[in-house]
Amino acid sequence: MIPDVDGYTAATTVFSFISDYLQYDNVLYIIQEDSVKAHGITEEVIRKVKNNGIKLLITPDSSSNDFEQQLELCEMGCKFIALDHHKFDSNDVPETSIVINNQDGSVKNTDASGCFVTYKFCHYVAEQEGIDLGYNYLDLVNISNISDMRDMSNLENRYIYNIGKRVENITNKLIKSFIDDLKIKKILTIENVNFGIANKINAIIRNGSIDEKEALFESLIGSYETVTYKYKGKTMEQSIQDSILRIANRLRNSQKNLIKKCLDKGVKTYTNENDKLVIIDGTNMDSKITGLLANKLMREYNRPIMILKEFEGNLRGSCRGYTLDSFNNLCKESNLFNSVEGHDNSFGCNILKDNLEKFISYANEKLSDIEFDDSIEIDYVYDKSIPLEDVIDIAALSELWSNQIPSPKLLVRDITINTKDISKRGINLSFKIDKIQFRKDYCSKVFYEDLIKLEENQDMDKDLKMDILCEVKTWESGLGYINIIEAESEVLDE
């Protein structure tokens, strides 16, 4: 399986289906130990297949392109099925392999996740066997589509979301535990998945020990195991699913600390400010966080990002596109890379160090007409206030918003408010105007002091005039509020 949420949910789907519905009792799973980012049929997988006498290997969310390894498996007497969604050359698939992949040109939905492809396979087998799956596994498909940034404007993906978002339709025990922890009663939103579930599961996949990764998979396939742990000198007991929540929160905090330490040391680049992309020397960066760092730095630099580590004359690492149709294709078409594997704008690569300058020149030429900037397109401008009915109407559409369909960005100009009416509690800031709540979560001290103009406003009692860039978000109840993205203010003359 690919080491991410899509890979784990895909593996969970096919493993559970074979075990629970087809009722095979000799099903094994392989979690790779050799590398945190090992993809596909590695030497470790080949070794475990051989040592365990495995007769059929199914690789969910991976291995479509591993043609040499597929032939090696055949020679060992092991049949092979890939259930995948990564780009591959269907003409090179060995006759002895079965590759089920939505990139083969035979289906319309090329934006389905690896888990979705796996579910389709299981659903087909279930139909042939007269098995009714009901809504089982659709919660996993929904989470994989969202976490893998699949196109949520695609009608089939949206249909899965419409089923998988409803708490009453969720059947997986671990996902239920996450939902209980998030105190979600009715609807699991895209934001809930991205910032309350997927990021925490990925923390275990990236930073966890092999035992913690195995516990994660066991919890996903519905294990009833209980786990003991120490808390304040006492021995506590909990389900393996609740144990995963505890581990995920700890490792998520560890990830944040690793990222902060890495950025505090400074970033060394192979490129300069005039280049069209940013290539970062990742030699001293922890491999467990390179993908997260790439995402973060892409947003800061507003450029396509590559974080590369040197290994025996090669540079390899993580790549993220920025407003490009396909950064992946740009790399492949240069003919300078040893390998480029993954999605259009989230993938891994391997390039000879001697070819790096050639690629930088190639990218500069190909992207010469593209201007990257950090501007935000504003959908509508309001003066002095925003009508309550507009907030209600936009909030009613909240389930539409995704990476491909962003929520509308609004500019509210010349809002007047007294400083004493602005509440700052912990890391959250809020105030009300015309019955509408304005809120900024994770509001820094610097943002707050600049907003209230503290140097001119020591007593915090002056009237302020603000311009606010914002969007409408919703509470669990469905009620809308204004989420502040950026704001500028000035103290009004008395």
N, C-alpha and C positions, 0 to 999 in steps of 0.2 A: 504494500500500500504506500501511496505518497504520504510523507509525514506532515500532514496538515489536516484540518477539520474535514475537508472533502474526502481525503483518503480514509480517515478513520470511520466516517459515517458510511462510506461505500463498503468498506470491509465489514462493518457491523451488519449492514443490510444483507449481503450475500451469505455471510457466516450464519446469521440468525435464521434466514430462510431455509438454508440447507439443513440446519440442525432442528429447527422447530417445526417446519412444515413438511420437508422431505424426510425428516427423522433419521438422517444418517448420524451415527454415533462415533465415527472415526474421522471427524473434521478437525484439522489443526490450523492454527494461525501462526504467521511468522511476523514478529516485530524486529526490525533490524537494529542491531546493537553497534555495528561498526562505525556508523556516522549519523549524526543528528539530521543531516540533510540527504541521506542516501536515497536515491530514486531507483525504482525499477528492479530488474533482476541482477542483483550484485553477486559477487563471488560468495558472499555470506549466504544468500538465498540458495544458490546452486549447492553449496555445501550442506545446508539443512535439508534440502530436498533429497539429496543422495543419502545422508545419514539416517533419515527417517523413512526411506523407501516410499516416498510420496509418488502416487500414480497420476494425479491431476493437480496442476497448479493454476489457481485463478488469481489474477492480479487486478484488483479493482483500482481505478484511477491511475493506472500506470502501465508502462512496458510495451506500448504499441510498437515502438521503434527498436526494441531490443531483439533484432532479428537473429544475430549470432547466438545469443543466449537461448532464444527459443529453439534453435536447431540443436544446441547442446542438450537441452532438456529432452528433446525427442530421442537423441542418441542414448540417453540414460533410461529411456522407457517411460518418461513422464509426459503426459498430454498437457496442453497449455491453452488457456482462455484468457484474453485481456478484455476487461470491461472498462473502457477508457473514453476520454474526451480531448486528449491532447493531439496536436497535429502530427500526422504521420504520412508516409508514402505507402498507400495501399498496394502498389504494384510490387513492393519488395517483401510482402508478407510471405513467409514460407508456407508451402502447401500443408504442412503438418500442424500449422497454428490456426487458432480461431481468434480473430481480433474483431470485437464488437465495439465500434467507435462511431460517434455521431459526426466525425469529420470525414467520413468516407464518401460523402456525396449522395447518400441514399435517403437521408432524412432532412426535414426542414429545420428542425430545432438544433442548430449547431452551437447554441449558447447554453445547453444543458450541462450541469455539473457531472463529474465522474460518478457521484452517488446516484444521480438521476438516470444515467445510462445503466448503472448496475440494477436499479429498481426496475427499469423497463425489461431487462433480461429476466429478473425474477418473476415479474408480473406475467411475462409470456409463458414461462415454464409453469407457473401456477395455473394459468388458463388451460394449458394442455393437460394438466393433471386434475382439473376440476376443482381447484382450490380457490376460495374467496379470501383475498388478503385484507378486505375492508380498507381501513385507513392506515393499517400498519406500515411503517417505514416512511410514510409521506412527511412526517415531522422531521425525519433525518434528511430527506431530499430537500425540504424547504430550507433547513439550516445550511446545508451544503451549497445550495444555489446562492444564498445571501453571502455566506462567508467567502465563497470563491469569486465573488463579484460578477456573477453571471447576469446577463441582461434581463432585468426585471420588467422591462417593457415588452418582452417576448410573451405572447399570450399563454403559451403552455406553462412557462415558468410562473406567470402571474396566477394561473389556475391552481398550481400547486401551492403557491403562497396563500391563496384564499382559503384553501383547506388547512394547510399546516399552521396558519397563524392562530387558529381557534384553539384555545386551551382544551376544550372538550374533545378535540380530535387527536390530541397528543398522547401517544402510547408508550414512548420510550421512558424507562425509569429514570435515567440520568437527566434527560431533558426536563422531566417533571420536577426533579429536585432543584434544578436551576430556576425553574419558573416559581417554585415555592419560595426560594431564596430571594428572588426579585419581587415577590409579592404581586405577581401578575395574576389577575382573576379571569380575564376574558380573551384579550388579544395579545399575541406575541408579535411585536412590531419588528421591522427591519433593524431599527436602532437597538432594540433589546438584544437581538441576535448578535449584532456586530460588537456591542460594548458591554454585554452582560453574559454572553455564553461563548461565542466563537473565540474571542480574545483570551478567555480563561482556559479553554480546552487547548488552544495553541500554546499557551504558556507551559502546559505539561508536556506537550509533544516536543517543544523546542528545548526546554530547560529541565525537564524531569529526568529522573533516573530510569533505567530499564524496568525496574520494579513498579515505578509510578506509572509508566506508560502501559504496562500490562494491566495494572489496576484500572486505568482509564478504559481500556478496551473491555475488560471484564464488566465494568459498570455499565458500559454501553450495550453489551449483549444481554444485560438483565440479571447479572449474578445476584444471589440472595446472601452473599457473604457479609459477615459483620467484621469490623475492624476495631482494634483497640489502639489507643494512643494516650500519651501523657499530657495532662493539662493542669498546671499549677500544682504539680506533685501528685495528682490523682490519676488513676487509670480510668479512662473513659471508653465507652463503646458506642459505635454508630454504624449505619449501613455503609457499604462500600461506595454508594452513590454520594452520601453526605461527606464521606471521607475525601472524595474527589473534589468536592466544593472547597473544602478546607485547604487541600494541597494546591488547588488552582489559584486561590487567593494569595497564598504565600509565594508561589512562583511568579505570579503576575507582578507582585511588588518587587520581587527580585529582578525581573526584567526591567522594570522602570529604573531601578538603581543602577543596573549595568549600563543602560542607555545614557543615564545622566553622567556616570563616571567616564564613559567613552567620549561624550561630547565635551566634557570639562577638559579633557586632555588636548582637544583641538583636532581638526580634520585636515589631513594632508591630501591634496588632489594631484592627479596627473594632468589635469586640464587647467585652463585659465579662464578668466571671467568673460573673455570674448568667444569662447567655444560654445557650441550649441547644446552640449550635454556636459554633465559633471561626472567625472570618473574619480573615485575615491580610493586611496590606498588603504585597504582593510587589514593590513598585516598585523596590527596590534588590536584588532577588534575581535570580540568573542563571536565565533561562528553561530552561536545560538541566537544572536540578535541582529544579524546582518539584514535579514528581510525587513524587520521592524524599523531598523535604522534607515534603510533605503526608502521606506514609505515616508518616514518623518522628514528626511533630508530632501526628498523630492518636493515636498510642500514648501520647505524653506527656501530652496534654490529656484523653484519654479522651472525646473529643467528635467529632462530624462536623467536618471541616476544609475550608475553602476558602482557597486562596491566589490573590489577585486583583491584577492590574496594571491601572492606569488607562490608557486609550487613547481619545482623542477623546471624552471624556464617558462612555465605557463602562468597565466592569470585567470583565476576562476572565481565566480561568486554570484551575487544576486543583482538583478536588473529590474528597474521599474520605469515605465513610460510616463510621459506627462503630456496630455492633450494630443498624443499621436494616435493614428489609427492602429499602427502596429510597430512598436519598437523592435519586437521580435523579428519581423520581416526585414527591417532596416539592417539588423545585424546579419541575418542570413544572406541577404542580397549582396553584402560587401564581399562575400567569399573569403573572409579573413579569419573566421572562427573555426576552432576544432569542433565545437558543438554549441547549439543553442536549443534548449529544451524547456518547454512550458507554454504559457499563454501569450497573447499578443503584447500585453504590457506588464506582465509579472512572470519572470522566468529566470533560469540560471544559464550561465554561459562559461565557455572555456576558450581562451585565445592565447596564442603565443605572445610573450611579452614584446618580442621584436615587431609584432604586427600592430601594436597599440597605437603608435603615432599615425600609421596609415589609416587606421579606423577613425581616429579623431578627425583627420583631414577629410575622409570620405563622408562622415556624418555632417561636418560643417558645410560641405558642398551640397549634400542632399537636403539639408534643412535650412539652406540659406534664405529661403523665402518665408520661413516661419518665425514669427516674433513671439517669444515666450514672455508672459508678464503675470503679475499676481492680481490683476484687476478683477473685480467681481461685477458681473452684469446684473444691473438692477431692473427688476420687472415692473415696479410701480413706485411712484413717489407720492407721499402724503404730506400735507402741510398742517403742522400744529397738533394733529391727532390722527388716529386711525379708527374708522367706524367699527363699533362692536360687531355689527352684522358681517363685516368683511372678515374679521377674525373667526367668527363662527363658521362662515362658509369655507374658508381655507382649511380650518381645523377638520372639517368634515371630509376633506380629501386627503388626510394625512397618510392613509395607507397606500397611496399611489407613489409616494416619494421614495426614490432609490438613487443609486449612483448614476443611473442613466436618465432618471426623471427627477432632477433636484427640486426641492421645495422652492417656491418663489422667494426671491430676495427683495425686501422692501426697504425703502428709505423714508423715515419719518423726520421731517425737518421742523426746526423751531419749536420743539417741545419745551414748555416752561414748567419747572418744578423747584420747590424749595428743598434745600439739602436735608433738612430734618425729616423729610418724607421719604428719604432713601434709606432702606434698611440693609445693613451689611452684617450677616450672621455667618461666622466661620468663613467658608470659601464661596458663599453665595450672596449675590446682591439682588435686591428687588425693590420695586415701587409700583404704585397703581396710578393710572390716569384714566379717567372716564370709565371706571369699573374694569379696566383691562390691566392685567398684571404684566409688567416688564421684568425680565429676570435674566441674570447672567450667572450661570453655574461656573464653578472653578474660577472665580474672579480673583485675580492677583491683587496684592497690596498696591503695586505700581499702577494698575489699571484704575483701581478705586480712587487713589489719591489724585490721579490726573483727572478723573471724571469730575470730582467735586472741587477741583482746583484748590487743594489744601493750603498751599502757600498764601493764597489770597483769602482763604475761607477757614481760618483757624478755629473759629467758633462754630463752624458748620451750620450756619443759619441763613446763608445767602440764597437768593434765587438764582437758578441756573437756566441757561438756554442750551438745548442739546439738539444735535443731528444724530440719529440712530440708524445704523444699518442692522437689519434684523430679519427674522423669519418667524412664521407661526409654528409652534409645536403644541403637542397635546399631552394632557395627563392621562393616566390609566382610565379615568372616568370619561374621557373623550372631550373634556373642556379644553379650549385653546388658551394659550398664553404667548406672549412675545418673547422670543429668545434673542438676546442682544448679541450681535456678532462683533461689531465695533461701534464706538461712539466718540463724538467730539463735543466739547462743552465750553461755555464761557460764563463768567460771573456777570450778571446783569447789574448795571449801574442803579444805585438806589435813587 
